[in-house]
């Protein structure tokens, strides 16, 4: 461990790692290869609504990371700030989180946007699950349940669809296919899809009547297992508590997560995070706030996205307080999902913001962390704080 790592270990007992799911901050140089030229989730959202009110994130330096209407640059910020490049190919949740945790991918996960899943996969899924299916197209989740929901309820066939991400999504009405059966069908799909390198199987339950269907927070993700140890595995092996709030447990297939806390949206996620921080004397609280992506980004709802950002900003002081005097807060994202991107409803290939705050940073003494070469710098920082390793990727942040 280097001197910076030893210093970090001596200064911090507790870390909050807060992922604002999909809050990207500008197109990466290769964005055009993904069809995402011009994407900037944070900046474009702010422009679309005439400016954002984010006084707390602004004080911590968010306005220095990209141009954000309503959040002016603040060189004398109260936290260290920067942005991170994604070294892995892709723009999905699993790739982003795994890279943050120290496991960049050498090759992208498989996607089936253009053709749907081949008969080889679908036939195996039918045999393993006992269900027939409809759909098998790339689609918006809300659109496809409105279109195929009545047929699904009439026949009991599962709605299968995908996107530009490596996902096999299974939608079912909770009264037509009870949740335990839907989850078991997802586990069957997971068994089939490992060899095909499909990153996630996602259960997408919904309720309501035709014309008024609504997806629920009973969603569950069934991920591939990371190919090697993440920082979470290293922490647990060293006896450091790891609390996963939101879909963290699912993204890592349960690996490295000692306590998993299910949440129902951002507001609930922030409350649960605060509770976990207050009862954790030493350890990591790793939170994903999913509403940005699931509820607003994919639905191209810029006003909703803006409200969600402002709600998190208003709650943020409570989280900083809950971290305590020997805590570190790392705020970032896993990819983009620009709600103003009229060309698709998929994720967008973007840089992600990075804010590092702790009580030892004097007011106005935050430093510019620049553009980091990989998301893995976050995981490497967490590893250094708790004195675990080695972690193959990333460079610890100067805190």
CORNOR-V512814 format. One record per residue. N is the residue number from 0. RES is the residue in one small letter. OMEGA is omega as a letter, one per 40 degrees, with the letter a starting at -180 (* if undefined). D_LAST is the distance of its C-alpha to the last C-alpha in whole Angstrom. Layout:
BEGIN
n = [N;N]
res = [RES;RES]
omega = [OMEGA;OMEGA]
d_last = [D_LAST;D_LAST]
END
This chain:
BEGIN
n = [0;1;2;3;4;5;6;7;8;9;10;11;12;13;14;15;16;17;18;19;20;21;22;23;24;25;26;27;28;29;30;31;32;33;34;35;36;37;38;39;40;41;42;43;44;45;46;47;48;49;50;51;52;53;54;55;56;57;58;59;60;61;62;63;64;65;66;67;68;69;70;71;72;73;74;75;76;77;78;79;80;81;82;83;84;85;86;87;88;89;90;91;92;93;94;95;96;97;98;99;100;101;102;103;104;105;106;107;108;109;110;111;112;113;114;115;116;117;118;119;120;121;122;123;124;125;126;127;128;129;130;131;132;133;134;135;136;137;138;139;140;141;142;143;144;145;146;147;148;149;150;151;152;153;154;155;156;157;158;159;160;161;162;163;164;165;166;167;168;169;170;171;172;173;174;175;176;177;178;179;180;181;182;183;184;185;186;187;188;189;190;191;192;193;194;195;196;197;198;199;200;201;202;203;204;205;206;207;208;209;210;211;212;213;214;215;216;217;218;219;220;221;222;223;224;225;226;227;228;229;230;231;232;233;234;235;236;237;238;239;240;241;242;243;244;245;246;247;248;249;250;251;252;253;254;255;256;257;258;259;260;261;262;263;264;265;266;267;268;269;270;271;272;273;274;275;276;277;278;279;280;281;282;283;284;285;286;287;288;289;290;291;292;293;294;295;296;297;298;299;300;301;302;303;304;305;306;307;308;309;310;311;312;313;314;315;316;317;318;319;320;321;322;323;324;325;326;327;328;329;330;331;332;333;334;335;336;337;338;339;340;341;342;343;344;345;346;347;348;349;350;351;352;353;354;355;356;357;358;359;360;361;362;363;364;365;366;367;368;369;370;371;372;373;374;375;376;377;378;379;380;381;382;383;384;385;386;387;388;389;390;391;392;393;394;395;396;397;398]
res = [x;x;x;x;x;x;x;x;x;x;x;x;x;x;x;x;x;x;x;x;x;x;x;x;x;x;x;x;x;x;x;x;x;x;x;x;x;x;x;x;x;x;x;x;x;x;x;x;x;x;x;x;x;x;x;x;x;x;x;x;x;x;x;x;x;x;x;x;x;x;x;x;x;x;x;x;x;x;x;x;x;x;x;x;x;x;x;x;x;x;x;x;x;x;x;x;x;x;x;x;x;x;x;x;x;x;x;x;x;x;x;x;x;x;x;x;x;x;x;x;x;x;x;x;x;x;x;x;x;x;x;x;x;x;x;x;x;x;x;x;x;x;x;x;x;x;x;x;x;x;x;x;x;x;x;x;x;x;x;x;x;x;x;x;x;x;x;x;x;x;x;x;x;x;x;x;x;x;x;x;x;x;x;x;x;x;x;x;x;x;x;x;x;x;x;x;x;x;x;x;x;x;x;x;x;x;x;x;x;x;x;x;x;x;x;x;x;x;x;x;x;x;x;x;x;x;x;x;x;x;x;x;x;x;x;x;x;x;x;x;x;x;x;x;x;x;x;x;x;x;x;x;x;x;x;x;x;x;x;x;x;x;x;x;x;x;x;x;x;x;x;x;x;x;x;x;x;x;x;x;x;x;x;x;x;x;x;x;x;x;x;x;x;x;x;x;x;x;x;x;x;x;x;x;x;x;x;x;x;x;x;x;x;x;x;x;x;x;x;x;x;x;x;x;x;x;x;x;x;x;x;x;x;x;x;x;x;x;x;x;x;x;x;x;x;x;x;x;x;x;x;x;x;x;x;x;x;x;x;x;x;x;x;x;x;x;x;x;x;x;x;x;x;x;x;x;x;x;x;x;x;x;x;x;x;x;x;x;x;x;x;x;x;x;x;x;x;x;x]
omega = [i;a;i;i;i;i;i;a;a;a;a;i;a;i;i;i;a;i;i;a;i;a;i;a;i;a;i;a;a;a;a;i;i;a;a;i;i;a;i;a;a;a;a;i;a;i;a;a;i;i;i;i;a;a;a;i;i;i;a;i;a;a;i;a;i;i;a;i;a;a;a;i;a;a;i;a;a;i;i;a;i;i;a;i;i;a;a;i;i;i;a;a;a;i;a;a;i;i;i;a;i;a;i;a;i;i;a;i;i;i;a;a;a;a;a;a;a;a;i;a;a;i;i;i;i;a;a;a;a;i;i;a;i;i;a;i;i;a;i;a;i;a;a;i;i;a;a;a;i;i;i;a;a;a;a;i;i;i;i;i;a;i;i;i;i;a;i;a;a;i;i;i;a;i;i;i;a;a;a;i;i;a;i;i;i;i;i;i;i;i;a;a;a;a;i;i;i;a;a;i;a;i;a;a;i;a;i;a;i;a;a;i;i;i;a;i;i;i;i;i;i;a;i;i;i;a;i;a;i;i;i;i;a;i;a;a;i;i;i;a;i;i;i;a;a;a;a;i;a;a;a;i;i;a;i;a;a;i;i;a;i;i;i;i;a;a;i;i;i;i;a;i;i;i;a;i;a;a;a;i;i;i;a;i;a;a;i;i;a;a;i;a;a;a;a;a;a;i;i;a;a;i;i;i;i;i;a;i;a;i;i;i;a;a;a;i;i;i;i;i;a;i;i;a;i;a;i;i;i;a;a;i;a;i;i;i;a;a;i;a;a;a;i;i;a;i;i;a;a;i;i;i;i;i;i;a;i;a;a;i;i;a;i;a;i;a;i;a;i;i;a;a;a;i;a;i;i;i;i;i;i;i;a;i;a;i;i;i;e;i;a;a;i;i;a;i;i;a;*]
d_last = [15;13;12;8;10;12;9;7;11;12;10;11;14;14;13;14;15;17;19;21;24;25;23;23;22;24;27;25;28;30;30;34;35;34;36;33;33;32;30;27;27;25;27;30;30;29;32;34;34;34;31;28;27;23;23;20;18;19;17;14;15;17;20;18;18;21;24;25;28;28;24;24;21;19;17;16;14;12;9;8;11;13;15;16;19;21;22;25;28;29;28;28;27;27;26;23;22;23;21;17;18;19;22;23;27;29;32;32;34;37;38;42;42;45;47;46;46;49;52;50;47;49;52;50;48;52;53;50;49;53;52;54;51;52;49;48;46;43;43;41;41;42;45;46;47;49;51;51;51;55;56;53;54;58;57;55;53;49;48;46;43;40;38;36;34;35;36;40;40;43;44;47;48;47;51;52;50;48;45;45;47;45;42;44;45;42;41;45;43;40;42;44;41;39;41;41;37;37;33;34;37;37;39;40;42;44;47;49;52;53;52;49;47;44;41;40;36;38;36;35;34;35;32;33;31;28;30;27;25;22;19;21;23;21;20;23;25;23;24;21;22;21;23;24;25;27;28;25;27;30;28;27;31;30;28;25;25;27;27;28;29;31;30;33;31;28;29;30;26;24;27;26;23;23;25;24;20;23;25;22;21;18;18;17;19;19;21;23;24;27;30;28;29;32;34;33;32;35;37;36;36;34;35;34;30;30;31;28;25;27;27;24;22;25;24;20;20;22;19;16;19;19;16;16;15;13;12;9;11;11;14;16;19;21;24;26;29;30;33;35;35;39;39;38;37;35;31;30;28;25;21;19;16;13;11;8;8;8;11;9;8;12;14;14;11;9;9;11;10;13;16;14;17;17;16;16;12;12;14;12;9;11;13;11;10;14;15;17;19;19;18;20;18;15;12;9;6;4;0]
END
